[in-house]
Each structure stands twice: as structure tokens, then as C-alpha cells.
Amino acid sequence: MKRIVILGVTGSIGTSAVDVILSHPDSFRAVAVAAHRSREACESVAAKLGAKSYVGEDAALRAVLENDADICLVATVGLSGLVPTLAAIEKGMDVALATKEVMVMAGELVTAAAKKKGVRFLPVDSEHSAIWQCLGAKSGSREVDRLILTASGGPFLDEPSDLSAVTPGQALRHPRWKMGPKVTVDSSTMMNKGFEILEARWLFDIPVDRIDVVVHPESLVHSLVTFVDGATLAQLSPPDMRVAIQYALSGPERLPGERAKLDLAGVGALNFREPDPGRFPALGLVRDAARAGGCRTAVLAAADEWAVDAFLNGRIGYLDIVRTVEKCVAAAPDTPCDSVDAILATAEWTRARCSEIWSVA
């Protein structure tokens, strides 16, 4: 029986995790759940699970500090997951990580902390779960040649030709996945896939230049690993986040699940192509920030968080999201982000820079 704390329980990942836990009462027990704002929904879920409920700005951290658990599922939004993640590591909990920004902004810091405490990161994203399953014990191994992340291409893979007039409503209509607003917009710009490159770099100890992205509109192949002997392994399943979440909680054991199984004959064909760098400049921006080092990936994530919120609230246009991030990264101070204080200060600097950019725009 694994004891689990769920941070961000009312979001799409948290809701799917609750479904997994309720489906396997002999394997999992939620001891605490946390939400930032949705008190009624959080308390309702807690009652179903027989778990403690925490709501408010410091809810995630209190849920970790006040409970003992085997796994902490971090499914909060943006930078808010960093301090609770470090607290869970310090308490000796394995971290089932769905919040990409934790690795994007503080990958070196949190992976070093996990290594010191002897705890594991358990990938929750379908792409990283796929790589984890394909790698087995080969993470960071000389046997690994490349990691290949698949991307659906989002709602704007080919149309419209002019993205300047895209509305929040259009950006929030993802063709394959049901996700929260922030990650859905990030998927449409492919900033989310860029974040996944950085997350894979830290999760699997593979350099960024050996992590590729390929567009796969069907979203059935969730990612692939190519080994040095030329063999490539892939993990396939219908697009359902419960598959990855359940494996994060149970792996390497596989538990039954009442969900659709893949019918390859019914699918008929799988399609792949290179992402268009002109249409999705975020991918190149992320790679450049990673190569430049310092605090630039922290600036990248904080600027994107600000810009997506501004777009969803009608303060900037769709194409301004990546433009804002690019301007902030270009102006980023050449300082390390080697502590929580440094990362929080970088995020504060970035938000101020974003506001300054648009106050004079």
C-alpha cells in the first residue's frame, strides 16, 4: 500500500490521479490533497479519498510538511511546485512530477537534492513516462544514443497560416489532450515541448543535443529511445493520462486499468514529421537558453508563465507570447540559479521585465 500526497488535486492531472487511486484501493491510499483556490472541490475529493484537505497559497507545502507519504504527486501550476517538491524530497518522498517548470527552472538543484536523499523522480508526463519505460535501468547509459519526444502539433500544426489573430478560445482547443489552460496554450506554441526537452535532460541525464522532437499528430506513440546499436524502442497507447499516472505510482509493476487498448489495425497508419521551426520558434529558443546556461531557463519559464497569463486575459496577442519570452531571455543576467532564493529572485526579475516590456510597447 503506497501512501500518496496529491498537490494540485483539482486540476486535470490531479483529477486523473484520483481516478487511478480510487480504482486501486488495495495498492494506493491518498493521505493528503491540496489545491490553491478550489476549496469546495478539494474538500469533496478529500472526502471521497478519506484524505486530509489543504487549500490556500501555502496548501501544497503544508500538505507535504504535515504528512508522511511514499510518493508526492506534484501537479501544481508553474513555479509554485518548486518549494513543495524540495520539501517532499527532504522528507524522503519519491516525487511523481507533472509540473515541468520545476525541472526547467531548477533541474540541477532538485536532482542533486533527490540524489542526496536517495529518492526518485517518477515521470508523469506521457512522453517522459514512455522514455522511462523504454529505458528501464539505462538512464544516462552509454547504450543510449538519442531520446525522441513526440509532439501532437497542437491546434495550429498547419492552420491558420497567419497566427497573429489567434484567440484564447482557439488556443485552448487541443485536438488530442484535455489539460489545464497554461499547459494547453504552451502545447499550441510548442513551448511545452521545449520544456519537456529540459525535463528529459534532468530526468534521464541525457544532454539536450541528444534529445529530438518529432511531430506525431495521432498521439499514440508517446516517445522513443534510440540505442547505440541502432535499435529504437517506443511506448504506445491511446491518449489517456491515467496510463502514465498509474505507471508513475505503481512502476515497475503494471496494474490493470479499465481503459481503451490500442488497436493498430484500426488506426491503420502512424504519421511523423519534423516540427516547422518558423511556425514553432519556441523549440529553438529553449535549446538556445539551455546551451547558454546560467539562469536563462529559469527566465524562460517565468516569462512564459507571465506571457501566457497575459494572453489569456487579453493583454497581449498570441504571437507576443514567444516574443516576450525571447526578449526576456536575451536580457537575462549572466548569473547562476543555484539556490531557491536565486530562482525566486530570477522569477521576480523576469516578471518585472515582462511588465516593463509591455508598459513601453
C-alpha positions in Angstrom: 0.0 0.0 0.0 1.6 3.2 -1.2 0.7 6.4 0.6 0.3 9.4 -1.7 0.1 13.2 -1.3 -1.5 15.0 -4.3 -0.6 18.6 -4.9 -2.9 20.3 -7.4 -5.7 17.7 -6.9 -8.4 19.7 -8.7 -6.5 20.1 -12.0 -6.6 17.7 -14.9 -3.6 15.6 -13.7 -4.9 15.6 -10.1 -8.4 14.5 -11.2 -6.9 11.6 -13.2 -4.7 10.6 -10.3 -7.8 10.5 -8.0 -9.5 8.1 -10.5 -6.4 5.9 -10.6 -6.2 5.7 -6.8 -10.0 5.0 -6.4 -9.6 2.2 -9.0 -6.9 0.5 -6.9 -7.8 0.8 -3.2 -5.6 -2.1 -2.3 -2.5 -0.5 -3.9 -2.8 3.2 -3.2 -4.0 5.4 -0.3 -4.2 9.2 -0.5 -3.2 10.7 2.8 -3.5 14.4 1.8 -4.7 16.5 -1.1 -4.0 20.2 -1.8 -5.4 22.9 -4.1 -4.7 26.6 -4.4 -8.2 28.0 -4.7 -10.9 25.4 -5.3 -11.9 24.7 -1.6 -15.2 23.0 -2.3 -13.8 20.7 -5.0 -10.7 19.9 -2.9 -12.8 19.1 0.2 -15.1 16.9 -1.9 -12.2 14.9 -3.3 -10.7 14.6 0.1 -13.9 13.1 1.5 -14.0 10.5 -1.3 -10.4 9.5 -0.6 -10.5 9.7 3.1 -7.6 12.2 3.0 -6.8 15.5 4.6 -7.7 18.6 2.6 -5.4 21.7 2.3 -6.5 24.8 0.4 -4.7 28.2 0.0 -1.5 29.8 -1.1 0.6 27.6 1.2 -1.6 24.5 0.9 0.9 22.4 -1.1 3.8 23.0 1.3 1.6 22.3 4.4 0.3 19.1 2.9 3.9 17.8 2.4 5.2 19.0 5.8 2.3 17.7 7.9 2.1 14.2 6.4 4.2 11.2 5.8 3.9 9.5 2.4 5.8 7.3 0.0 5.0 9.5 -3.1 4.3 13.1 -3.6 2.4 13.8 -6.8 3.3 17.4 -7.9 0.7 18.7 -10.3 0.6 22.4 -9.5 0.9 25.3 -11.9 4.3 26.9 -12.7 6.9 27.8 -10.2 4.6 27.1 -7.2 5.7 23.5 -7.3 9.3 24.1 -6.5 9.4 24.6 -2.7 6.9 21.7 -2.1 9.0 19.5 -4.3 12.1 20.2 -2.3 10.2 19.7 0.9 9.0 16.3 -0.3 12.5 15.3 -1.2 13.8 16.4 2.2 11.1 14.2 3.8 12.3 11.2 1.7 9.3 11.0 -0.6 9.6 9.9 -4.2 8.3 12.7 -6.4 5.8 11.9 -9.2 6.4 15.1 -11.2 3.9 16.6 -13.6 4.9 20.3 -13.1 7.5 20.8 -15.8 8.6 24.2 -14.6 10.3 22.6 -11.5 12.8 20.9 -13.8 13.0 23.8 -16.3 13.9 26.4 -13.6 15.7 24.2 -11.0 16.6 20.9 -12.6 20.2 20.9 -11.3 19.1 21.9 -7.8 16.2 19.4 -7.4 18.0 16.4 -9.0 21.0 17.0 -6.7 18.7 17.1 -3.7 17.0 13.9 -4.8 20.3 12.1 -5.3 21.5 13.2 -1.8 18.3 11.9 -0.1 18.2 8.7 -2.2 14.7 9.4 -3.6 13.4 9.0 -7.2 11.7 11.2 -9.7 8.7 9.4 -11.2 7.8 10.8 -14.6 4.1 11.7 -15.0 4.0 13.3 -18.5 3.2 10.7 -21.1 6.3 11.5 -23.0 8.7 11.1 -20.1 6.8 8.1 -18.9 7.3 6.5 -22.3 11.0 7.2 -22.2 11.2 5.8 -18.6 9.5 2.6 -19.7 11.7 2.2 -22.7 15.0 2.9 -20.9 14.4 0.6 -17.9 17.7 0.9 -16.0 19.5 2.5 -18.9 19.0 6.2 -17.9 22.2 8.2 -18.7 23.8 5.0 -20.1 26.4 4.9 -22.8 24.0 2.5 -24.5 21.6 5.4 -25.2 22.1 7.3 -28.5 19.1 9.6 -28.5 15.8 10.4 -26.9 12.9 11.2 -29.2 10.0 13.2 -27.8 6.7 13.1 -29.8 4.5 16.2 -30.2 0.9 16.3 -31.4 1.5 19.6 -33.0 -1.4 21.1 -31.1 -4.3 23.0 -32.6 -2.2 25.1 -35.0 0.0 22.4 -36.7 -0.9 23.6 -40.2 -3.7 26.1 -39.9 -4.3 29.1 -39.8 -1.5 30.3 -41.9 -1.5 33.6 -40.0 -1.3 33.1 -36.3 -1.4 36.7 -35.3 -5.2 36.8 -34.8 -5.4 33.5 -32.7 -7.8 33.9 -29.8 -7.5 32.3 -26.3 -10.6 30.2 -27.2 -8.8 28.8 -30.2 -5.6 28.1 -28.4 -7.4 26.2 -25.7 -9.0 23.7 -28.1 -6.4 20.9 -28.1 -7.1 18.2 -30.7 -5.9 15.2 -28.5 -5.5 16.0 -24.8 -7.6 17.6 -22.1 -5.3 19.7 -20.0 -5.3 22.9 -17.9 -5.2 26.3 -19.6 -1.5 27.0 -19.1 -0.2 23.7 -20.5 -2.8 23.8 -23.3 -1.5 27.2 -24.6 2.1 26.0 -24.1 1.2 23.0 -26.3 -0.1 25.2 -29.0 3.1 27.2 -29.2 5.3 24.1 -28.6 6.9 25.9 -25.6 5.6 22.9 -23.7 7.6 20.5 -25.8 10.7 22.7 -25.3 10.1 22.4 -21.5 9.9 18.6 -22.0 13.3 18.7 -23.6 14.8 20.3 -20.5 12.8 18.0 -18.2 14.1 14.9 -20.1 17.7 16.3 -19.8 17.5 16.2 -16.0 15.3 13.2 -15.5 17.4 10.9 -17.7 20.9 12.6 -17.6 21.0 13.0 -21.4 22.4 16.2 -23.0 20.0 18.5 -24.7 21.7 18.0 -28.1 20.8 14.3 -27.9 17.1 14.9 -27.4 15.0 15.3 -30.5 11.4 16.3 -31.2 9.2 14.7 -33.9 5.6 15.7 -34.7 3.2 12.8 -34.4 -0.4 14.0 -34.8 -2.1 10.8 -33.7 -0.5 11.0 -30.2 -0.3 7.2 -30.0 3.5 6.8 -29.9 4.3 8.8 -26.7 8.1 8.8 -27.2 11.0 6.7 -28.3 14.6 5.8 -27.3 17.3 5.0 -29.9 20.2 2.9 -28.6 23.8 2.9 -29.9 23.3 -0.4 -31.7 20.6 1.1 -33.9 17.6 -0.3 -32.1 14.7 2.1 -31.3 12.1 1.3 -28.7 8.7 3.1 -28.4 5.8 3.1 -26.0 2.3 3.3 -27.5 -1.1 3.7 -26.0 -4.3 5.7 -26.7 -4.0 9.3 -25.4 -5.1 8.9 -21.7 -3.1 10.5 -18.9 -4.2 7.8 -16.5 -1.9 5.3 -18.2 1.2 7.4 -17.3 0.0 8.4 -13.9 -0.8 4.9 -12.9 2.6 3.7 -14.0 4.3 6.5 -12.1 2.5 5.3 -8.9 2.9 1.6 -9.5 6.0 1.1 -11.7 7.7 -1.2 -12.4 4.6 -3.2 -11.6 1.7 -2.9 -14.0 -1.8 -2.8 -12.7 -5.0 -3.5 -14.7 -6.9 -0.5 -16.0 -10.4 -0.2 -17.4 -9.5 2.0 -20.4 -9.1 1.7 -24.1 -6.4 -0.6 -25.5 -4.5 0.2 -28.7 -5.9 -1.2 -32.0 -3.2 -0.8 -34.6 -5.2 -2.3 -37.4 -8.0 0.1 -36.6 -5.5 3.0 -36.6 -4.1 1.9 -40.0 -1.2 4.4 -40.2 1.1 6.4 -37.9 2.5 9.7 -39.2 5.7 11.6 -38.2 7.4 14.8 -39.4 9.9 17.4 -38.3 8.4 20.4 -36.5 8.4 23.6 -38.5 11.0 26.0 -36.8 9.4 29.0 -38.4 5.9 28.2 -37.1 7.2 27.0 -33.7 10.2 29.1 -32.8 9.8 28.2 -29.1 11.7 25.0 -29.6 14.8 26.7 -30.8 14.5 29.4 -28.1 14.5 26.7 -25.4 17.5 24.9 -26.9 19.5 28.2 -27.1 18.6 29.1 -23.5 19.8 25.6 -22.3 23.1 25.9 -24.2 23.7 29.4 -22.8 23.2 28.2 -19.3 23.1 30.4 -16.2 19.6 31.5 -15.1 18.3 31.6 -18.7 16.0 28.6 -18.5 14.5 30.0 -15.2 13.9 33.3 -17.0 12.4 31.3 -19.9 9.8 29.6 -17.7 8.9 32.6 -15.7 8.5 34.8 -18.8 6.3 32.2 -20.4 4.1 31.9 -17.3 3.7 35.7 -17.3 3.0 35.9 -21.1 0.5 33.0 -21.2 -1.5 34.7 -18.4 -1.3 38.0 -20.2 -2.6 36.3 -23.5 -5.4 34.5 -21.8 -6.5 37.8 -20.2 -6.4 39.7 -23.4 -3.4 41.9 -22.6 -1.1 40.6 -25.4 -1.5 38.8 -28.7 -0.8 35.1 -29.4 2.5 35.7 -31.2 3.6 38.0 -28.4 3.9 35.0 -26.0 7.1 33.7 -27.6 8.3 37.2 -28.4 8.1 38.2 -24.8 10.0 35.2 -23.7 12.7 35.8 -26.3 13.2 39.4 -25.2 13.5 38.4 -21.5 15.9 35.6 -22.2 18.1 38.0 -24.3 18.2 40.4 -21.4 18.8 37.8 -18.7 21.6 38.5 -16.3 24.5 36.1 -16.5 24.1 34.6 -13.0 23.6 31.1 -11.8 20.3 29.8 -10.4 21.9 27.5 -7.7 19.5 28.1 -4.8 15.8 28.6 -4.1 16.4 32.3 -3.3 18.3 32.8 -6.6 15.5 31.1 -8.6 12.8 33.1 -6.8 14.7 36.3 -7.4 15.1 35.5 -11.1 11.4 34.9 -11.4 10.7 38.3 -9.7 13.2 40.0 -12.1 11.5 38.3 -15.1 8.0 39.4 -14.1 9.2 43.0 -13.7 11.0 42.8 -17.1 7.8 41.5 -18.8 5.8 44.3 -17.3 8.4 46.8 -18.5 8.4 45.4 -22.0 4.6 45.9 -22.3 4.5 49.2 -20.5 6.6 50.7 -23.3 5.2 48.5 -26.2 
